[in-house]
């Protein structure tokens, strides 16, 4: 099959068609758009497998009629190959049923064969989005690899595993300690099993009291025990970290199964770790800035190009309808239908542009932007979304406003996809120098397994945005069903966020 090449970036397009002749009409469309392309026509499952194996492709163009390779089979092969490769179908004129089948099969877009001028923008869009997704995945993989290295460092610290029990009378005893107690405390296993007080005696009076208070608070509130203190010593102190989640029994007893580790070296290397975390934060901030730039560019392209085209088409359609002779009722009805579809398309374009580039955020502020977003959500998905805002004069820094807007946007997207909710409530308020944003729905709720899914990029993105602003983020089941998201970020840079304890205490 023919191909074109130039010094411009070359597009590699795989064409599924019955013959070269069937695919030939595609070439002029790309040539007229001054696109440098390389085409390969295939028509069998084996040929598709070979093509996917031999070289990377930018997109697949499918022309129906290939009996041996259905759209469903083509989509399935592409998915099995592991490539994020968009498939665009070239449908026959007026083939609405074929269009529906194509979209159901997994096609990214369907282009009318009589309107191939739409093919180029569709290919450009899908190729651009696929490359953006690839960049995003690569960035996330980098972040995940960094996090994995950090987790591996933490999990391999030498220390002592323990199972500590406090009975209803307040007496402590070890049910299990590992051999690491000898190196960590200079105590034998049998000594600690015989008397838990030997561990407390390893610390001076002040640190012993601090440990006892930490255990008491962990038992009373059911919160994580994460205590640090240094042992007694004539020369160099040894820093110890005790970490465990309590388990409370009806009898009043409490047990901790956790680990005691020597963090002396980690204490000395905290500066290095802080530097690594700062680098991760800077990378995350850079990625978000790049995404916003891309969103703004795409929104401009959609608004300036596609929006203008739709307006022109609307004018032309109205003009043609006015020129129809009397008695052409059917044609006039068809023309009105086209105008209605163009109105819908223009509405969709405006909505997409608002989502990509929230101009209302810059002009009217965060509360107005969130309210507008909630209204769009309700209209689009038919799910009522109420916004509660105690005051309109909530004006955080621009970076914070944009982050909160995107967080709300991502949360609503997740609700629409997964929650099966019939009501969403968003609450925005100022509280002691911080901005509080709460989002609740009455859907199916979220489980721990949902939050731990490796592909929960939406939640991960929200968490990273909040952390980059030195804020706090919490998500879990709502009191009366559904999911409850709460986050707080400093209204101004340099303001210390509330503690986790304060955050949980103020959940409603």
C-alpha positions as CSV (number, residue, x, y, z in Angstrom):
1,X,0.0,0.0,0.0
2,X,1.2,3.5,-0.7
3,X,2.9,5.6,1.9
4,X,4.1,9.2,2.2
5,X,7.1,10.4,4.1
6,X,8.7,13.8,5.0
7,X,10.9,15.4,7.6
8,X,7.7,15.9,9.7
9,X,6.8,13.4,12.4
10,X,5.7,10.2,10.7
11,X,2.4,8.6,11.6
12,X,2.4,4.8,11.4
13,X,-1.2,3.7,10.6
14,X,-2.4,0.1,10.3
15,X,-5.4,-0.3,8.0
16,X,-7.8,-3.2,8.3
17,X,-9.5,-3.6,5.0
18,X,-10.5,-6.3,2.5
19,X,-8.1,-5.0,-0.2
20,X,-5.7,-2.2,-1.0
21,X,-8.3,-0.7,-3.2
22,X,-10.7,-0.4,-0.3
23,X,-8.1,1.5,1.7
24,X,-6.8,3.7,-1.1
25,X,-9.4,6.5,-0.5
26,X,-7.8,7.2,2.9
27,X,-4.5,8.3,1.4
28,X,-5.7,11.6,-0.2
29,X,-7.4,12.7,3.0
30,X,-4.0,12.6,4.8
31,X,-2.1,14.0,1.8
32,X,-4.5,17.0,1.7
33,X,-3.9,17.6,5.4
34,X,-0.2,17.5,4.8
35,X,0.3,14.6,7.1
36,X,3.3,12.4,6.7
37,X,2.0,8.8,7.0
38,X,3.1,5.2,6.6
39,X,0.2,2.8,5.8
40,X,0.1,-1.0,6.0
41,X,-3.0,-2.8,5.0
42,X,-3.9,-6.2,6.7
43,X,-7.0,-8.3,6.5
44,X,-6.5,-11.4,8.6
45,X,-6.0,-12.1,12.4
46,X,-2.5,-13.6,11.6
47,X,-1.5,-10.5,9.7
48,X,-2.7,-8.3,12.6
49,X,-0.7,-10.3,15.1
50,X,2.4,-10.1,12.9
51,X,2.0,-6.3,12.4
52,X,1.6,-5.7,16.1
53,X,4.7,-7.8,16.8
54,X,6.9,-6.2,14.1
55,X,6.7,-2.5,14.8
56,X,4.8,0.1,16.9
57,X,1.8,1.8,15.4
58,X,0.0,5.0,16.2
59,X,-3.5,4.0,15.3
60,X,-5.6,1.3,13.6
61,X,-8.1,2.3,10.9
62,X,-10.8,-0.3,10.4
63,X,-13.0,-0.5,7.3
64,X,-15.9,-2.9,7.8
65,X,-16.2,-5.8,5.5
66,X,-13.4,-8.0,6.6
67,X,-15.2,-11.2,7.4
68,X,-12.1,-13.0,8.9
69,X,-11.3,-10.2,11.3
70,X,-14.3,-8.6,13.1
71,X,-14.0,-5.3,15.0
72,X,-14.4,-7.2,18.3
73,X,-11.6,-9.6,17.3
74,X,-9.3,-6.7,16.2
75,X,-9.9,-4.8,19.5
76,X,-9.3,-8.0,21.5
77,X,-6.0,-8.6,19.7
78,X,-4.9,-5.0,20.3
79,X,-5.7,-5.3,24.0
80,X,-3.9,-8.6,24.3
81,X,-0.8,-7.1,22.6
82,X,-0.5,-4.7,25.6
83,X,-0.4,-1.6,23.3
84,X,-2.6,1.4,24.0
85,X,-3.6,1.6,20.3
86,X,-6.7,3.5,19.3
87,X,-9.0,2.0,16.7
88,X,-11.1,4.3,14.4
89,X,-13.8,2.8,12.3
90,X,-14.6,4.1,8.8
91,X,-18.3,3.4,8.5
92,X,-20.7,3.6,5.6
93,X,-22.9,6.6,5.1
94,X,-25.9,6.6,7.4
95,X,-24.9,3.3,9.0
96,X,-26.1,4.2,12.5
97,X,-26.3,0.5,13.6
98,X,-22.8,-0.1,12.4
99,X,-21.7,3.0,14.4
100,X,-23.3,1.7,17.6
101,X,-21.7,-1.8,17.1
102,X,-18.3,-0.1,16.5
103,X,-18.5,2.0,19.7
104,X,-19.7,-1.0,21.7
105,X,-16.9,-3.1,20.3
106,X,-14.3,-0.6,21.7
107,X,-13.7,1.8,18.8
108,X,-12.4,5.2,19.9
109,X,-14.3,7.0,17.1
110,X,-16.5,6.3,14.0
111,X,-16.0,8.4,10.8
112,X,-18.5,8.5,8.0
113,X,-16.9,7.3,4.8
114,X,-18.4,10.3,3.0
115,X,-16.8,12.7,5.5
116,X,-13.2,11.7,5.6
117,X,-12.2,15.3,6.4
118,X,-13.1,14.3,10.0
119,X,-10.6,11.5,9.9
120,X,-7.5,13.6,10.3
121,X,-8.6,15.5,13.5
122,X,-9.9,12.2,14.9
123,X,-6.5,10.5,14.3
124,X,-4.6,13.5,15.7
125,X,-6.7,13.6,18.8
126,X,-6.5,9.9,19.5
127,X,-2.8,9.7,18.8
128,X,-2.2,12.7,21.1
129,X,-4.3,11.2,23.9
130,X,-2.6,7.8,23.6
131,X,0.8,9.4,23.8
132,X,-0.4,11.5,26.8
133,X,-1.6,8.3,28.5
134,X,1.7,6.7,27.8
135,X,3.6,9.6,29.3
136,X,1.3,9.6,32.3
137,X,1.8,5.9,32.9
138,X,5.6,6.3,32.6
139,X,5.5,9.1,35.2
140,X,3.4,7.0,37.5
141,X,5.7,4.1,37.1
142,X,8.6,6.3,38.1
143,X,6.7,7.4,41.2
144,X,5.7,3.9,42.0
145,X,9.3,2.7,41.6
146,X,10.5,5.4,44.0
147,X,7.8,4.5,46.5
148,X,8.7,0.8,46.2
149,X,12.3,1.5,46.9
150,X,11.3,3.5,50.0
151,X,9.0,0.7,51.2
152,X,11.7,-1.9,50.6
153,X,14.1,0.2,52.7
154,X,11.6,0.4,55.5
155,X,10.6,-3.2,55.5
156,X,14.2,-4.5,55.6
157,X,15.3,-2.5,58.6
158,X,16.7,-4.9,61.2
159,X,14.6,-5.1,64.3
160,X,12.4,-7.1,66.6
161,X,8.9,-8.5,65.8
162,X,6.7,-8.5,68.9
163,X,3.2,-9.4,70.1
164,X,2.4,-7.3,73.2
165,X,-0.7,-7.7,75.3
166,X,-2.1,-5.5,78.0
167,X,-4.8,-7.2,80.1
168,X,-7.9,-5.5,81.5
169,X,-6.0,-4.8,84.7
170,X,-3.3,-2.8,82.8
171,X,-0.5,-5.4,83.1
172,X,1.8,-5.9,80.1
173,X,3.3,-9.1,78.9
174,X,4.9,-10.3,75.6
175,X,3.3,-13.2,73.9
176,X,6.1,-13.3,71.3
177,X,9.3,-11.5,70.5
178,X,11.8,-12.3,67.7
179,X,15.5,-12.9,68.1
180,X,16.2,-9.3,67.1
181,X,15.6,-8.3,70.7
182,X,19.2,-9.4,71.5
183,X,20.8,-7.0,69.0
184,X,18.2,-4.2,69.6
185,X,18.0,-4.2,73.4
186,X,20.7,-6.6,74.5
187,X,17.9,-8.8,76.0
188,X,17.2,-12.4,75.5
189,X,13.8,-13.7,74.3
190,X,13.1,-15.5,77.5
191,X,13.9,-12.4,79.5
192,X,11.3,-10.3,77.7
193,X,8.8,-13.1,77.7
194,X,9.3,-13.5,81.5
195,X,8.9,-9.8,82.2
196,X,7.7,-7.0,79.8
197,X,9.0,-4.4,82.2
198,X,12.6,-5.3,81.0
199,X,11.8,-3.5,77.7
200,X,10.5,-0.4,79.5
201,X,13.6,-0.4,81.7
202,X,15.7,0.0,78.6
203,X,14.7,3.6,78.5
204,X,15.2,6.4,81.0
205,X,12.3,7.7,83.1
206,X,11.2,10.3,80.7
207,X,11.1,8.1,77.6
208,X,9.5,5.2,79.6
209,X,6.7,7.5,80.6
210,X,6.4,8.7,76.9
211,X,6.1,5.1,75.7
212,X,3.5,4.2,78.4
213,X,1.5,7.3,77.4
214,X,1.7,6.3,73.7
215,X,0.5,2.8,74.4
216,X,-2.3,4.2,76.6
217,X,-3.5,6.6,73.9
218,X,-3.2,3.9,71.2
219,X,-5.3,1.5,73.3
220,X,-8.0,4.1,74.2
221,X,-8.4,5.6,70.6
222,X,-7.6,2.5,68.6
223,X,-5.0,4.5,66.7
224,X,-1.6,3.5,65.3
225,X,1.2,3.2,67.7
226,X,4.2,5.0,66.2
227,X,6.6,5.8,69.0
228,X,10.2,6.8,68.9
229,X,12.7,7.1,71.7
230,X,16.3,6.4,72.5
231,X,17.6,3.8,74.9
232,X,19.8,4.5,77.9
233,X,23.5,4.3,77.2
234,X,26.8,5.5,78.6
235,X,28.0,6.7,75.2
236,X,25.9,6.7,72.1
237,X,22.1,6.5,72.4
238,X,20.2,4.0,70.2
239,X,17.0,5.3,68.6
240,X,14.1,2.9,68.6
241,X,10.8,3.0,66.7
242,X,7.8,0.9,67.9
243,X,5.0,0.6,65.4
244,X,1.8,-1.4,65.5
245,X,-1.9,-1.2,65.2
246,X,-3.9,-2.1,68.3
247,X,-6.5,-4.8,68.5
248,X,-9.1,-4.4,71.3
249,X,-11.1,-7.2,72.8
250,X,-14.5,-7.2,74.6
251,X,-12.7,-8.2,77.8
252,X,-10.9,-4.9,77.9
253,X,-7.6,-6.4,76.8
254,X,-5.5,-4.8,74.0
255,X,-2.9,-6.4,71.8
256,X,-0.2,-5.0,69.5
257,X,1.4,-7.0,66.8
258,X,4.2,-5.0,65.4
259,X,7.9,-4.3,65.0
260,X,10.6,-2.5,66.9
261,X,13.4,-1.2,64.7
262,X,16.7,0.5,65.1
263,X,16.2,3.9,63.4
264,X,19.5,5.4,64.5
265,X,20.9,5.4,61.0
266,X,17.6,6.6,59.5
267,X,17.6,9.5,62.0
268,X,21.0,10.5,60.7
269,X,19.9,10.2,57.1
270,X,16.6,12.1,57.5
271,X,18.0,15.0,55.6
272,X,18.7,12.7,52.6
273,X,15.2,11.2,52.8
274,X,13.7,14.7,53.0
275,X,15.6,15.6,49.9
276,X,14.3,12.5,48.1
277,X,10.7,13.3,49.1
278,X,11.2,16.9,47.9
279,X,12.4,15.6,44.6
280,X,9.3,13.5,44.3
281,X,7.1,16.4,45.2
282,X,8.8,18.6,42.6
283,X,8.3,15.9,40.0
284,X,4.7,15.5,40.9
285,X,4.2,19.3,40.7
286,X,6.0,19.4,37.3
287,X,3.8,16.7,36.0
288,X,0.7,18.5,37.1
289,X,1.9,21.7,35.5
290,X,2.6,19.9,32.3
291,X,-0.9,18.4,32.3
292,X,-2.5,21.8,32.9
293,X,-0.5,23.3,30.0
294,X,-1.6,20.4,27.8
295,X,-5.2,20.9,28.9
296,X,-5.1,24.5,28.1
297,X,-3.6,23.9,24.6
298,X,-6.2,21.3,23.8
299,X,-9.0,23.5,25.1
300,X,-7.8,26.3,22.8
301,X,-7.6,24.0,19.8
302,X,-11.1,22.7,20.5
303,X,-12.6,26.2,21.1
304,X,-10.8,28.0,18.3
305,X,-11.0,25.3,15.6
306,X,-13.8,22.8,16.4
307,X,-16.0,25.5,18.0
308,X,-15.6,27.7,15.0
309,X,-16.4,24.9,12.6
310,X,-19.6,24.0,14.5
311,X,-20.8,27.6,14.5
312,X,-20.2,27.8,10.7
313,X,-22.0,24.5,10.2
314,X,-24.9,25.8,12.3
315,X,-25.2,28.9,10.2
316,X,-24.9,27.0,6.9
317,X,-27.5,24.5,8.1
318,X,-29.9,27.2,9.0
319,X,-29.3,28.9,5.6
320,X,-29.9,25.8,3.7
321,X,-33.1,25.1,5.6
322,X,-34.3,28.6,4.8
323,X,-33.7,27.9,1.1
324,X,-35.8,24.8,1.0
325,X,-38.9,25.1,-1.2
326,X,-42.4,24.8,0.1
327,X,-43.6,21.3,0.5
328,X,-40.2,19.9,1.4
329,X,-41.3,19.2,4.9
330,X,-39.3,16.0,5.2
331,X,-36.1,17.8,4.2
332,X,-36.9,20.7,6.5
333,X,-37.4,18.3,9.4
334,X,-34.1,16.7,8.6
335,X,-32.4,20.1,8.5
336,X,-33.9,21.0,11.9
337,X,-32.6,17.7,13.2
338,X,-29.1,18.5,12.0
339,X,-29.3,21.9,13.7
340,X,-30.4,20.3,16.9
341,X,-27.4,17.9,16.7
342,X,-25.1,20.8,16.0
343,X,-26.5,22.5,19.1
344,X,-25.7,19.4,21.2
345,X,-22.2,19.2,19.7
346,X,-21.6,22.9,20.5
347,X,-22.9,22.3,24.1
348,X,-20.5,19.3,24.4
349,X,-17.6,21.4,23.1
350,X,-18.3,24.2,25.6
351,X,-18.5,21.7,28.5
352,X,-15.3,20.0,27.5
353,X,-13.5,23.4,27.2
354,X,-14.8,24.4,30.6
355,X,-13.5,21.1,32.1
356,X,-10.1,21.5,30.4
357,X,-9.7,25.2,31.1
358,X,-11.8,26.5,34.0
359,X,-12.0,30.2,33.0
360,X,-14.7,30.7,35.6
361,X,-12.1,29.8,38.3
362,X,-9.9,32.8,37.3
363,X,-12.8,35.2,36.8
364,X,-15.1,34.4,39.7
365,X,-13.1,32.3,42.2
366,X,-13.2,28.8,43.6
367,X,-16.8,28.6,45.1
368,X,-18.3,29.7,41.8
369,X,-16.1,27.2,39.8
370,X,-17.1,24.3,42.1
371,X,-20.8,25.3,41.8
372,X,-20.6,25.4,38.0
373,X,-18.8,22.1,38.0
374,X,-21.6,20.6,40.2
375,X,-24.2,21.9,37.8
376,X,-22.5,20.5,34.8
377,X,-22.2,17.1,36.6
378,X,-25.9,17.1,37.5
379,X,-26.9,17.9,33.9
380,X,-24.6,15.4,32.3
381,X,-25.2,12.4,34.5
382,X,-28.7,13.1,36.0
383,X,-27.3,12.9,39.6
384,X,-28.2,15.9,41.8
385,X,-25.1,17.5,43.2
386,X,-25.5,20.1,46.0
387,X,-22.9,22.5,47.0
388,X,-22.7,24.0,50.5
389,X,-20.4,27.0,50.8
390,X,-20.4,29.0,54.0
391,X,-18.9,32.1,52.3
392,X,-18.1,33.3,48.8
393,X,-14.9,35.1,49.8
394,X,-12.8,31.9,49.8
395,X,-9.8,32.9,47.8
396,X,-6.8,30.6,48.2
397,X,-3.7,31.0,46.2
398,X,-4.1,30.2,42.4
399,X,-2.2,27.0,42.6
400,X,-4.3,25.8,45.5
401,X,-7.6,26.9,43.8
402,X,-6.7,25.0,40.7
403,X,-5.7,21.9,42.7
404,X,-9.0,21.9,44.6
405,X,-10.9,22.3,41.4
406,X,-9.2,19.4,39.8
407,X,-9.7,17.3,42.9
408,X,-13.4,18.0,42.9
409,X,-13.5,17.2,39.1
410,X,-11.7,13.9,39.6
411,X,-13.9,12.9,42.6
412,X,-17.1,13.6,40.6
413,X,-15.7,11.6,37.7
414,X,-15.1,8.6,40.0
415,X,-18.6,8.9,41.4
416,X,-20.1,8.9,38.0
417,X,-18.1,5.8,37.0
418,X,-18.2,3.7,40.1
419,X,-20.5,4.9,42.9
420,X,-24.0,4.2,41.5
421,X,-25.1,7.2,43.6
422,X,-28.3,9.2,43.4
423,X,-27.0,12.2,45.4
424,X,-23.7,14.0,45.9
425,X,-23.0,16.7,48.4
426,X,-20.0,19.0,48.3
427,X,-19.0,21.3,51.1
428,X,-16.4,24.1,50.9
429,X,-15.4,26.2,53.8
430,X,-12.6,28.0,55.5
431,X,-11.4,26.8,58.9
432,X,-8.5,28.2,60.9
433,X,-6.4,29.3,58.0
434,X,-7.1,26.1,56.0
435,X,-9.5,25.3,53.2
436,X,-11.8,22.3,53.9
437,X,-13.4,20.4,51.0
438,X,-15.7,17.5,51.7
439,X,-17.4,15.3,49.1
440,X,-20.0,12.7,50.0
441,X,-22.2,10.4,47.9
442,X,-24.9,7.9,48.8
443,X,-23.6,5.2,46.5
444,X,-22.3,1.7,47.0
445,X,-19.4,3.0,49.1
446,X,-15.7,2.3,48.9
447,X,-13.9,-0.6,50.5
448,X,-10.3,-1.0,51.6
449,X,-9.7,-3.3,48.5
450,X,-10.9,-0.5,46.2
451,X,-8.4,1.9,47.7
452,X,-5.6,-0.6,47.4
453,X,-6.2,-1.5,43.8
454,X,-3.0,-1.0,41.8
455,X,-4.8,1.0,39.1
456,X,-6.6,3.4,41.4
457,X,-4.8,6.3,39.7
458,X,-7.7,8.7,40.4
459,X,-7.3,8.4,44.2
460,X,-3.6,8.4,43.9
461,X,-3.7,11.6,41.9
462,X,-5.9,13.3,44.5
463,X,-3.6,12.2,47.3
464,X,-0.5,13.5,45.5
465,X,-2.2,16.8,44.8
466,X,-3.1,17.2,48.5
467,X,0.4,16.2,49.7
468,X,2.0,18.6,47.3
469,X,0.1,21.4,49.0
470,X,1.2,20.2,52.5
471,X,-2.4,19.1,53.2
472,X,-4.3,16.2,54.7
473,X,-6.5,13.7,52.8
474,X,-8.9,11.1,54.0
475,X,-11.4,8.8,52.3
476,X,-13.7,6.1,53.6
477,X,-17.3,5.0,54.1
478,X,-19.8,7.7,54.9
479,X,-21.8,7.4,58.1
480,X,-25.1,6.5,56.3
481,X,-23.7,4.7,53.3
482,X,-21.7,5.9,50.3
483,X,-18.2,7.4,50.3
484,X,-16.9,10.4,52.2
485,X,-13.8,12.3,51.0
486,X,-12.3,15.0,53.2
487,X,-9.2,17.1,52.6
488,X,-7.7,20.2,54.1
489,X,-5.0,22.3,52.6
490,X,-3.4,25.6,53.9
491,X,-5.1,28.6,52.4
492,X,-1.7,30.3,52.1
493,X,1.7,28.7,51.6
494,X,3.7,28.1,54.8
495,X,0.6,27.5,57.0
496,X,0.9,24.3,58.9
497,X,-2.0,21.8,58.1
498,X,-4.0,20.2,60.9
499,X,-3.0,16.9,62.5
500,X,-4.6,13.6,61.5
501,X,-6.3,13.6,64.9
502,X,-7.9,17.0,64.3
503,X,-8.9,16.0,60.8
504,X,-10.7,12.9,61.9
505,X,-12.4,14.7,64.8
506,X,-14.0,17.2,62.4
507,X,-15.4,14.6,60.0
508,X,-19.2,15.0,59.7
